[in-house]
Amino acid sequence: MKHFERLLAIYKAAPIHNFYEGLQMTLSSKKCKISLPLKPTYFHAGMAAHGSVYFKLLDDAAYFACQTEIEDYFIVTTNFNINLLRR
């Protein structure tokens, strides 16, 4: 369990979280859940959440879900695509 505690500490220490306030993360084997209370400062001119919010949460969750299984290397994201569709 120490591995998960280290991952949580790394996440909480990221300076970007001074902007994205209120992030909460929980970890389990191969899983990561991140929540963020939305604030108007995260919105674009259309008054909806900016794409950067979606990207950050999805990238962080994917990264930390993978990192729960890897203790001897620090992984990095090399490619991440998000396709937003209007239906």
PEURRA-V157681 format. One record per backbone hydrogen bond with DSSP energy under -1.0 kcal/mol. CO is the residue of the C=O (numbers start at 1). NH is the residue of the N-H. Records with the same first field share a line. If there is no record, write none. Layout:
CO->NH, NH
This chain:
1->5
2->6
3->7
4->8
5->9
6->10
7->11
8->12
9->13
11->14
14->17
15->18
16->19, 20
19->21
24->35
26->33
28->31
31->28
33->26
35->24
39->42
40->43
42->50
44->47
48->44
50->53, 54
51->55
52->56
53->57
54->58
55->59
56->60
57->61
58->62
59->63
60->64
61->65
62->66
63->67
64->68
66->69
